[in-house]
Amino acid sequence: MTITDPAHVSVAKVLREQFQRPRPAADPHEELVRDVADYDRAFGLIDGALADELTDGEVA
């Protein structure tokens, strides 16, 4: 015996329909911009003296 929740069936149907519809492509004119300091923090390079050493105290 299989028991099926009607709410689950309706949500699954909607999700299948959404999956079948292609999404619009990203706008090629929209640029993805990220602060370089994010990468410095991610790699542990921004830590007081080390950060000053890397930038020579200058900000771009």
PDB file of N, CA, C, O and CB in Angstrom:
ATOM      1  N   MET A   1       0.839  -1.161   0.000  1.00  0.00           N
ATOM      2  CA  MET A   1       0.000   0.000   0.000  1.00  0.00           C
ATOM      3  C   MET A   1       0.900   1.247   0.000  1.00  0.00           C
ATOM      4  O   MET A   1       1.896   1.299   0.722  1.00  0.00           O
ATOM      5  CB  MET A   1      -0.963  -0.014   1.219  1.00  0.00           C
ATOM      6  N   THR A   2       0.549   2.225  -0.798  1.00  0.00           N
ATOM      7  CA  THR A   2       1.268   3.490  -0.864  1.00  0.00           C
ATOM      8  C   THR A   2       0.348   4.602  -0.383  1.00  0.00           C
ATOM      9  O   THR A   2      -0.787   4.733  -0.841  1.00  0.00           O
ATOM     10  CB  THR A   2       1.776   3.773  -2.306  1.00  0.00           C
ATOM     11  N   ILE A   3       0.854   5.390   0.540  1.00  0.00           N
ATOM     12  CA  ILE A   3       0.081   6.520   1.053  1.00  0.00           C
ATOM     13  C   ILE A   3       0.771   7.791   0.547  1.00  0.00           C
ATOM     14  O   ILE A   3       1.973   7.975   0.738  1.00  0.00           O
ATOM     15  CB  ILE A   3      -0.019   6.497   2.646  1.00  0.00           C
ATOM     16  N   THR A   4      -0.011   8.664  -0.102  1.00  0.00           N
ATOM     17  CA  THR A   4       0.545   9.883  -0.672  1.00  0.00           C
ATOM     18  C   THR A   4      -0.156  11.093  -0.087  1.00  0.00           C
ATOM     19  O   THR A   4      -1.384  11.158  -0.054  1.00  0.00           O
ATOM     20  CB  THR A   4       0.423   9.879  -2.202  1.00  0.00           C
ATOM     21  N   ASP A   5       0.630  12.045   0.371  1.00  0.00           N
ATOM     22  CA  ASP A   5       0.100  13.299   0.903  1.00  0.00           C
ATOM     23  C   ASP A   5      -0.240  14.206  -0.276  1.00  0.00           C
ATOM     24  O   ASP A   5       0.646  14.517  -1.072  1.00  0.00           O
ATOM     25  CB  ASP A   5       1.126  13.991   1.875  1.00  0.00           C
ATOM     26  N   PRO A   6      -1.496  14.642  -0.415  1.00  0.00           N
ATOM     27  CA  PRO A   6      -1.883  15.500  -1.537  1.00  0.00           C
ATOM     28  C   PRO A   6      -1.072  16.798  -1.608  1.00  0.00           C
ATOM     29  O   PRO A   6      -0.783  17.277  -2.705  1.00  0.00           O
ATOM     30  CB  PRO A   6      -3.353  15.831  -1.436  1.00  0.00           C
ATOM     31  N   ALA A   7      -0.704  17.369  -0.470  1.00  0.00           N
ATOM     32  CA  ALA A   7       0.097  18.595  -0.475  1.00  0.00           C
ATOM     33  C   ALA A   7       1.461  18.321  -1.090  1.00  0.00           C
ATOM     34  O   ALA A   7       1.985  19.142  -1.844  1.00  0.00           O
ATOM     35  CB  ALA A   7       0.255  19.156   0.957  1.00  0.00           C
ATOM     36  N   HIS A   8       2.034  17.171  -0.769  1.00  0.00           N
ATOM     37  CA  HIS A   8       3.333  16.801  -1.328  1.00  0.00           C
ATOM     38  C   HIS A   8       3.236  16.632  -2.847  1.00  0.00           C
ATOM     39  O   HIS A   8       4.127  17.059  -3.581  1.00  0.00           O
ATOM     40  CB  HIS A   8       3.851  15.500  -0.674  1.00  0.00           C
ATOM     41  N   VAL A   9       2.179  16.026  -3.301  1.00  0.00           N
ATOM     42  CA  VAL A   9       1.988  15.806  -4.742  1.00  0.00           C
ATOM     43  C   VAL A   9       1.890  17.141  -5.473  1.00  0.00           C
ATOM     44  O   VAL A   9       2.494  17.307  -6.533  1.00  0.00           O
ATOM     45  CB  VAL A   9       0.717  14.959  -5.004  1.00  0.00           C
ATOM     46  N   SER A  10       1.140  18.095  -4.924  1.00  0.00           N
ATOM     47  CA  SER A  10       0.980  19.376  -5.612  1.00  0.00           C
ATOM     48  C   SER A  10       2.284  20.175  -5.605  1.00  0.00           C
ATOM     49  O   SER A  10       2.617  20.814  -6.603  1.00  0.00           O
ATOM     50  CB  SER A  10      -0.141  20.192  -4.958  1.00  0.00           C
ATOM     51  N   VAL A  11       3.019  20.150  -4.504  1.00  0.00           N
ATOM     52  CA  VAL A  11       4.303  20.860  -4.458  1.00  0.00           C
ATOM     53  C   VAL A  11       5.298  20.208  -5.416  1.00  0.00           C
ATOM     54  O   VAL A  11       6.034  20.911  -6.108  1.00  0.00           O
ATOM     55  CB  VAL A  11       4.873  20.873  -3.015  1.00  0.00           C
ATOM     56  N   ALA A  12       5.331  18.899  -5.466  1.00  0.00           N
ATOM     57  CA  ALA A  12       6.239  18.190  -6.374  1.00  0.00           C
ATOM     58  C   ALA A  12       5.919  18.526  -7.827  1.00  0.00           C
ATOM     59  O   ALA A  12       6.830  18.652  -8.646  1.00  0.00           O
ATOM     60  CB  ALA A  12       6.149  16.667  -6.149  1.00  0.00           C
ATOM     61  N   LYS A  13       4.649  18.671  -8.153  1.00  0.00           N
ATOM     62  CA  LYS A  13       4.256  19.031  -9.517  1.00  0.00           C
ATOM     63  C   LYS A  13       4.779  20.416  -9.878  1.00  0.00           C
ATOM     64  O   LYS A  13       5.328  20.613 -10.962  1.00  0.00           O
ATOM     65  CB  LYS A  13       2.725  18.984  -9.671  1.00  0.00           C
ATOM     66  N   VAL A  14       4.609  21.373  -8.974  1.00  0.00           N
ATOM     67  CA  VAL A  14       5.083  22.737  -9.221  1.00  0.00           C
ATOM     68  C   VAL A  14       6.605  22.733  -9.402  1.00  0.00           C
ATOM     69  O   VAL A  14       7.118  23.373 -10.320  1.00  0.00           O
ATOM     70  CB  VAL A  14       4.674  23.682  -8.054  1.00  0.00           C
ATOM     71  N   LEU A  15       7.320  22.025  -8.543  1.00  0.00           N
ATOM     72  CA  LEU A  15       8.777  21.977  -8.639  1.00  0.00           C
ATOM     73  C   LEU A  15       9.240  21.340  -9.952  1.00  0.00           C
ATOM     74  O   LEU A  15      10.215  21.797 -10.548  1.00  0.00           O
ATOM     75  CB  LEU A  15       9.353  21.205  -7.456  1.00  0.00           C
ATOM     76  N   ARG A  16       8.556  20.301 -10.401  1.00  0.00           N
ATOM     77  CA  ARG A  16       8.903  19.682 -11.692  1.00  0.00           C
ATOM     78  C   ARG A  16       8.683  20.662 -12.840  1.00  0.00           C
ATOM     79  O   ARG A  16       9.502  20.744 -13.756  1.00  0.00           O
ATOM     80  CB  ARG A  16       8.068  18.403 -11.924  1.00  0.00           C
ATOM     81  N   GLU A  17       7.568  21.411 -12.792  1.00  0.00           N
ATOM     82  CA  GLU A  17       7.284  22.388 -13.845  1.00  0.00           C
ATOM     83  C   GLU A  17       8.338  23.499 -13.854  1.00  0.00           C
ATOM     84  O   GLU A  17       8.794  23.908 -14.922  1.00  0.00           O
ATOM     85  CB  GLU A  17       5.876  22.992 -13.655  1.00  0.00           C
ATOM     86  N   GLN A  18       8.728  23.988 -12.677  1.00  0.00           N
ATOM     87  CA  GLN A  18       9.751  25.028 -12.596  1.00  0.00           C
ATOM     88  C   GLN A  18      11.087  24.517 -13.131  1.00  0.00           C
ATOM     89  O   GLN A  18      11.818  25.254 -13.794  1.00  0.00           O
ATOM     90  CB  GLN A  18       9.911  25.513 -11.147  1.00  0.00           C
ATOM     91  N   PHE A  19      11.400  23.270 -12.847  1.00  0.00           N
ATOM     92  CA  PHE A  19      12.654  22.691 -13.295  1.00  0.00           C
ATOM     93  C   PHE A  19      12.704  22.605 -14.823  1.00  0.00           C
ATOM     94  O   PHE A  19      13.770  22.749 -15.421  1.00  0.00           O
ATOM     95  CB  PHE A  19      12.847  21.306 -12.678  1.00  0.00           C
ATOM     96  N   GLN A  20      11.562  22.371 -15.443  1.00  0.00           N
ATOM     97  CA  GLN A  20      11.510  22.218 -16.896  1.00  0.00           C
ATOM     98  C   GLN A  20      11.597  23.557 -17.631  1.00  0.00           C
ATOM     99  O   GLN A  20      11.969  23.589 -18.804  1.00  0.00           O
ATOM    100  CB  GLN A  20      10.236  21.502 -17.291  1.00  0.00           C
ATOM    101  N   ARG A  21      11.256  24.666 -16.956  1.00  0.00           N
ATOM    102  CA  ARG A  21      11.315  25.987 -17.583  1.00  0.00           C
ATOM    103  C   ARG A  21      12.728  26.547 -17.501  1.00  0.00           C
ATOM    104  O   ARG A  21      13.276  26.678 -16.407  1.00  0.00           O
ATOM    105  CB  ARG A  21      10.317  26.954 -16.916  1.00  0.00           C
ATOM    106  N   PRO A  22      13.320  26.875 -18.629  1.00  0.00           N
ATOM    107  CA  PRO A  22      14.674  27.451 -18.567  1.00  0.00           C
ATOM    108  C   PRO A  22      14.643  28.847 -17.951  1.00  0.00           C
ATOM    109  O   PRO A  22      13.698  29.610 -18.152  1.00  0.00           O
ATOM    110  CB  PRO A  22      15.304  27.511 -19.976  1.00  0.00           C
ATOM    111  N   ARG A  23      15.683  29.163 -17.207  1.00  0.00           N
ATOM    112  CA  ARG A  23      15.808  30.494 -16.609  1.00  0.00           C
ATOM    113  C   ARG A  23      16.454  31.424 -17.615  1.00  0.00           C
ATOM    114  O   ARG A  23      17.239  30.984 -18.454  1.00  0.00           O
ATOM    115  CB  ARG A  23      16.634  30.449 -15.293  1.00  0.00           C
ATOM    116  N   PRO A  24      16.134  32.701 -17.539  1.00  0.00           N
ATOM    117  CA  PRO A  24      16.786  33.647 -18.452  1.00  0.00           C
ATOM    118  C   PRO A  24      18.291  33.706 -18.161  1.00  0.00           C
ATOM    119  O   PRO A  24      18.720  33.592 -17.013  1.00  0.00           O
ATOM    120  CB  PRO A  24      16.151  35.063 -18.322  1.00  0.00           C
ATOM    121  N   ALA A  25      19.064  33.885 -19.206  1.00  0.00           N
ATOM    122  CA  ALA A  25      20.513  33.987 -19.054  1.00  0.00           C
ATOM    123  C   ALA A  25      20.859  35.268 -18.299  1.00  0.00           C
ATOM    124  O   ALA A  25      20.119  36.251 -18.332  1.00  0.00           O
ATOM    125  CB  ALA A  25      21.218  33.960 -20.437  1.00  0.00           C
ATOM    126  N   ALA A  26      21.977  35.229 -17.635  1.00  0.00           N
ATOM    127  CA  ALA A  26      22.435  36.412 -16.905  1.00  0.00           C
ATOM    128  C   ALA A  26      22.737  37.526 -17.899  1.00  0.00           C
ATOM    129  O   ALA A  26      23.174  37.273 -19.022  1.00  0.00           O
ATOM    130  CB  ALA A  26      23.692  36.088 -16.041  1.00  0.00           C
ATOM    131  N   ASP A  27      22.501  38.750 -17.475  1.00  0.00           N
ATOM    132  CA  ASP A  27      22.768  39.915 -18.302  1.00  0.00           C
ATOM    133  C   ASP A  27      24.276  40.040 -18.505  1.00  0.00           C
ATOM    134  O   ASP A  27      25.007  40.209 -17.528  1.00  0.00           O
ATOM    135  CB  ASP A  27      22.182  41.204 -17.659  1.00  0.00           C
ATOM    136  N   PRO A  28      24.765  39.962 -19.750  1.00  0.00           N
ATOM    137  CA  PRO A  28      26.214  40.031 -19.976  1.00  0.00           C
ATOM    138  C   PRO A  28      26.799  41.401 -19.644  1.00  0.00           C
ATOM    139  O   PRO A  28      28.014  41.533 -19.494  1.00  0.00           O
ATOM    140  CB  PRO A  28      26.526  39.686 -21.417  1.00  0.00           C
ATOM    141  N   HIS A  29      25.955  42.415 -19.527  1.00  0.00           N
ATOM    142  CA  HIS A  29      26.434  43.757 -19.213  1.00  0.00           C
ATOM    143  C   HIS A  29      26.549  43.984 -17.704  1.00  0.00           C
ATOM    144  O   HIS A  29      27.122  44.975 -17.251  1.00  0.00           O
ATOM    145  CB  HIS A  29      25.505  44.796 -19.823  1.00  0.00           C
ATOM    146  N   GLU A  30      25.991  43.045 -16.941  1.00  0.00           N
ATOM    147  CA  GLU A  30      26.060  43.157 -15.486  1.00  0.00           C
ATOM    148  C   GLU A  30      27.383  42.573 -15.008  1.00  0.00           C
ATOM    149  O   GLU A  30      27.671  41.398 -15.237  1.00  0.00           O
ATOM    150  CB  GLU A  30      24.857  42.433 -14.808  1.00  0.00           C
ATOM    151  N   GLU A  31      28.176  43.390 -14.350  1.00  0.00           N
ATOM    152  CA  GLU A  31      29.482  42.939 -13.895  1.00  0.00           C
ATOM    153  C   GLU A  31      29.399  42.428 -12.461  1.00  0.00           C
ATOM    154  O   GLU A  31      28.675  42.976 -11.630  1.00  0.00           O
ATOM    155  CB  GLU A  31      30.510  44.071 -14.001  1.00  0.00           C
ATOM    156  N   LEU A  32      30.144  41.385 -12.193  1.00  0.00           N
ATOM    157  CA  LEU A  32      30.278  40.901 -10.833  1.00  0.00           C
ATOM    158  C   LEU A  32      31.520  41.558 -10.257  1.00  0.00           C
ATOM    159  O   LEU A  32      32.616  41.414 -10.798  1.00  0.00           O
ATOM    160  CB  LEU A  32      30.367  39.331 -10.773  1.00  0.00           C
ATOM    161  N   VAL A  33      31.348  42.268  -9.177  1.00  0.00           N
ATOM    162  CA  VAL A  33      32.453  43.012  -8.590  1.00  0.00           C
ATOM    163  C   VAL A  33      32.635  42.547  -7.154  1.00  0.00           C
ATOM    164  O   VAL A  33      31.670  42.432  -6.399  1.00  0.00           O
ATOM    165  CB  VAL A  33      32.199  44.548  -8.655  1.00  0.00           C
ATOM    166  N   ARG A  34      33.874  42.283  -6.787  1.00  0.00           N
ATOM    167  CA  ARG A  34      34.175  41.878  -5.423  1.00  0.00           C
ATOM    168  C   ARG A  34      35.377  42.656  -4.924  1.00  0.00           C
ATOM    169  O   ARG A  34      36.343  42.860  -5.660  1.00  0.00           O
ATOM    170  CB  ARG A  34      34.431  40.359  -5.338  1.00  0.00           C
ATOM    171  N   ASP A  35      35.320  43.082  -3.697  1.00  0.00           N
ATOM    172  CA  ASP A  35      36.420  43.810  -3.078  1.00  0.00           C
ATOM    173  C   ASP A  35      37.604  42.862  -2.906  1.00  0.00           C
ATOM    174  O   ASP A  35      37.444  41.761  -2.380  1.00  0.00           O
ATOM    175  CB  ASP A  35      35.990  44.419  -1.709  1.00  0.00           C
ATOM    176  N   VAL A  36      38.786  43.281  -3.344  1.00  0.00           N
ATOM    177  CA  VAL A  36      39.981  42.451  -3.247  1.00  0.00           C
ATOM    178  C   VAL A  36      40.287  42.124  -1.788  1.00  0.00           C
ATOM    179  O   VAL A  36      40.863  41.073  -1.505  1.00  0.00           O
ATOM    180  CB  VAL A  36      41.181  43.154  -3.901  1.00  0.00           C
ATOM    181  N   ALA A  37      39.918  42.994  -0.866  1.00  0.00           N
ATOM    182  CA  ALA A  37      40.142  42.747   0.555  1.00  0.00           C
ATOM    183  C   ALA A  37      39.407  41.494   1.027  1.00  0.00           C
ATOM    184  O   ALA A  37      39.838  40.849   1.983  1.00  0.00           O
ATOM    185  CB  ALA A  37      39.697  43.953   1.377  1.00  0.00           C
ATOM    186  N   ASP A  38      38.302  41.145   0.369  1.00  0.00           N
ATOM    187  CA  ASP A  38      37.595  39.905   0.719  1.00  0.00           C
ATOM    188  C   ASP A  38      38.514  38.698   0.546  1.00  0.00           C
ATOM    189  O   ASP A  38      38.509  37.789   1.377  1.00  0.00           O
ATOM    190  CB  ASP A  38      36.326  39.736  -0.151  1.00  0.00           C
ATOM    191  N   TYR A  39      39.299  38.686  -0.524  1.00  0.00           N
ATOM    192  CA  TYR A  39      40.218  37.583  -0.763  1.00  0.00           C
ATOM    193  C   TYR A  39      41.361  37.604   0.241  1.00  0.00           C
ATOM    194  O   TYR A  39      41.804  36.555   0.709  1.00  0.00           O
ATOM    195  CB  TYR A  39      40.765  37.642  -2.188  1.00  0.00           C
ATOM    196  N   ASP A  40      41.837  38.802   0.572  1.00  0.00           N
ATOM    197  CA  ASP A  40      42.898  38.915   1.570  1.00  0.00           C
ATOM    198  C   ASP A  40      42.437  38.337   2.907  1.00  0.00           C
ATOM    199  O   ASP A  40      43.175  37.609   3.570  1.00  0.00           O
ATOM    200  CB  ASP A  40      43.327  40.387   1.741  1.00  0.00           C
ATOM    201  N   ARG A  41      41.200  38.675   3.292  1.00  0.00           N
ATOM    202  CA  ARG A  41      40.662  38.136   4.545  1.00  0.00           C
ATOM    203  C   ARG A  41      40.484  36.623   4.454  1.00  0.00           C
ATOM    204  O   ARG A  41      40.777  35.907   5.411  1.00  0.00           O
ATOM    205  CB  ARG A  41      39.319  38.807   4.887  1.00  0.00           C
ATOM    206  N   ALA A  42      40.012  36.138   3.323  1.00  0.00           N
ATOM    207  CA  ALA A  42      39.777  34.707   3.155  1.00  0.00           C
ATOM    208  C   ALA A  42      41.070  33.906   3.286  1.00  0.00           C
ATOM    209  O   ALA A  42      41.064  32.789   3.805  1.00  0.00           O
ATOM    210  CB  ALA A  42      39.132  34.437   1.800  1.00  0.00           C
ATOM    211  N   PHE A  43      42.178  34.479   2.815  1.00  0.00           N
ATOM    212  CA  PHE A  43      43.453  33.781   2.872  1.00  0.00           C
ATOM    213  C   PHE A  43      44.257  34.165   4.107  1.00  0.00           C
ATOM    214  O   PHE A  43      45.417  33.776   4.240  1.00  0.00           O
ATOM    215  CB  PHE A  43      44.257  34.068   1.626  1.00  0.00           C
ATOM    216  N   GLY A  44      43.640  34.932   5.016  1.00  0.00           N
ATOM    217  CA  GLY A  44      44.296  35.281   6.259  1.00  0.00           C
ATOM    218  C   GLY A  44      45.421  36.278   6.106  1.00  0.00           C
ATOM    219  O   GLY A  44      46.322  36.327   6.944  1.00  0.00           O
ATOM    220  N   LEU A  45      45.387  37.077   5.047  1.00  0.00           N
ATOM    221  CA  LEU A  45      46.455  38.038   4.814  1.00  0.00           C
ATOM    222  C   LEU A  45      46.252  39.353   5.535  1.00  0.00           C
ATOM    223  O   LEU A  45      47.206  40.103   5.742  1.00  0.00           O
ATOM    224  CB  LEU A  45      46.588  38.293   3.360  1.00  0.00           C
ATOM    225  N   ILE A  46      45.012  39.642   5.923  1.00  0.00           N
ATOM    226  CA  ILE A  46      44.750  40.888   6.633  1.00  0.00           C
ATOM    227  C   ILE A  46      44.790  40.583   8.120  1.00  0.00           C
ATOM    228  O   ILE A  46      43.854  40.025   8.693  1.00  0.00           O
ATOM    229  CB  ILE A  46      43.374  41.517   6.215  1.00  0.00           C
ATOM    230  N   ASP A  47      45.903  40.967   8.721  1.00  0.00           N
ATOM    231  CA  ASP A  47      46.114  40.736  10.143  1.00  0.00           C
ATOM    232  C   ASP A  47      47.056  41.796  10.670  1.00  0.00           C
ATOM    233  O   ASP A  47      48.206  41.487  10.981  1.00  0.00           O
ATOM    234  CB  ASP A  47      46.674  39.315  10.409  1.00  0.00           C
ATOM    235  N   GLY A  48      46.615  43.018  10.779  1.00  0.00           N
ATOM    236  CA  GLY A  48      47.435  44.081  11.332  1.00  0.00           C
ATOM    237  C   GLY A  48      48.677  44.370  10.512  1.00  0.00           C
ATOM    238  O   GLY A  48      48.578  44.934   9.422  1.00  0.00           O
ATOM    239  N   ALA A  49      49.843  43.996  11.013  1.00  0.00           N
ATOM    240  CA  ALA A  49      51.125  44.320  10.374  1.00  0.00           C
ATOM    241  C   ALA A  49      51.237  43.686   8.999  1.00  0.00           C
ATOM    242  O   ALA A  49      51.778  44.294   8.075  1.00  0.00           O
ATOM    243  CB  ALA A  49      52.289  43.860  11.250  1.00  0.00           C
ATOM    244  N   LEU A  50      50.738  42.487   8.857  1.00  0.00           N
ATOM    245  CA  LEU A  50      50.832  41.818   7.566  1.00  0.00           C
ATOM    246  C   LEU A  50      50.051  42.596   6.517  1.00  0.00           C
ATOM    247  O   LEU A  50      50.508  42.723   5.381  1.00  0.00           O
ATOM    248  CB  LEU A  50      50.314  40.373   7.660  1.00  0.00           C
ATOM    249  N   ALA A  51      48.891  43.116   6.871  1.00  0.00           N
ATOM    250  CA  ALA A  51      48.090  43.902   5.930  1.00  0.00           C
ATOM    251  C   ALA A  51      48.842  45.175   5.538  1.00  0.00           C
ATOM    252  O   ALA A  51      48.851  45.550   4.365  1.00  0.00           O
ATOM    253  CB  ALA A  51      46.709  44.256   6.546  1.00  0.00           C
ATOM    254  N   ASP A  52      49.477  45.846   6.516  1.00  0.00           N
ATOM    255  CA  ASP A  52      50.245  47.062   6.208  1.00  0.00           C
ATOM    256  C   ASP A  52      51.425  46.752   5.289  1.00  0.00           C
ATOM    257  O   ASP A  52      51.753  47.525   4.389  1.00  0.00           O
ATOM    258  CB  ASP A  52      50.750  47.722   7.504  1.00  0.00           C
ATOM    259  N   GLU A  53      52.047  45.618   5.536  1.00  0.00           N
ATOM    260  CA  GLU A  53      53.198  45.218   4.725  1.00  0.00           C
ATOM    261  C   GLU A  53      52.779  44.975   3.274  1.00  0.00           C
ATOM    262  O   GLU A  53      53.512  45.308   2.343  1.00  0.00           O
ATOM    263  CB  GLU A  53      53.856  43.951   5.311  1.00  0.00           C
ATOM    264  N   LEU A  54      51.600  44.394   3.095  1.00  0.00           N
ATOM    265  CA  LEU A  54      51.124  44.078   1.754  1.00  0.00           C
ATOM    266  C   LEU A  54      50.743  45.337   0.968  1.00  0.00           C
ATOM    267  O   LEU A  54      50.950  45.406  -0.244  1.00  0.00           O
ATOM    268  CB  LEU A  54      49.931  43.138   1.835  1.00  0.00           C
ATOM    269  N   THR A  55      50.190  46.323   1.664  1.00  0.00           N
ATOM    270  CA  THR A  55      49.679  47.499   0.960  1.00  0.00           C
ATOM    271  C   THR A  55      50.610  48.696   1.065  1.00  0.00           C
ATOM    272  O   THR A  55      50.339  49.720   0.438  1.00  0.00           O
ATOM    273  CB  THR A  55      48.322  47.869   1.498  1.00  0.00           C
ATOM    274  N   ASP A  56      51.676  48.617   1.817  1.00  0.00           N
ATOM    275  CA  ASP A  56      52.582  49.734   2.061  1.00  0.00           C
ATOM    276  C   ASP A  56      51.828  50.947   2.606  1.00  0.00           C
ATOM    277  O   ASP A  56      52.253  52.088   2.432  1.00  0.00           O
ATOM    278  CB  ASP A  56      53.322  50.108   0.773  1.00  0.00           C
ATOM    279  N   GLY A  57      50.691  50.675   3.273  1.00  0.00           N
ATOM    280  CA  GLY A  57      49.907  51.757   3.862  1.00  0.00           C
ATOM    281  C   GLY A  57      49.081  52.526   2.851  1.00  0.00           C
ATOM    282  O   GLY A  57      48.385  53.471   3.223  1.00  0.00           O
ATOM    283  N   GLU A  58      49.139  52.148   1.582  1.00  0.00           N
ATOM    284  CA  GLU A  58      48.382  52.860   0.535  1.00  0.00           C
ATOM    285  C   GLU A  58      47.062  52.145   0.283  1.00  0.00           C
ATOM    286  O   GLU A  58      46.954  50.928   0.428  1.00  0.00           O
ATOM    287  CB  GLU A  58      49.207  52.955  -0.787  1.00  0.00           C
ATOM    288  N   VAL A  59      46.080  52.919  -0.090  1.00  0.00           N
ATOM    289  CA  VAL A  59      44.783  52.377  -0.438  1.00  0.00           C
ATOM    290  C   VAL A  59      44.511  52.722  -1.877  1.00  0.00           C
ATOM    291  O   VAL A  59      44.639  53.879  -2.279  1.00  0.00           O
ATOM    292  CB  VAL A  59      43.668  52.915   0.490  1.00  0.00           C
ATOM    293  N   ALA A  60      44.137  51.729  -2.660  1.00  0.00           N
ATOM    294  CA  ALA A  60      43.890  51.958  -4.082  1.00  0.00           C
ATOM    295  C   ALA A  60      42.546  52.614  -4.298  1.00  0.00           C
ATOM    296  O   ALA A  60      42.167  52.883  -5.437  1.00  0.00           O
ATOM    297  CB  ALA A  60      43.962  50.652  -4.858  1.00  0.00           C
TER     298      ALA A  60
END
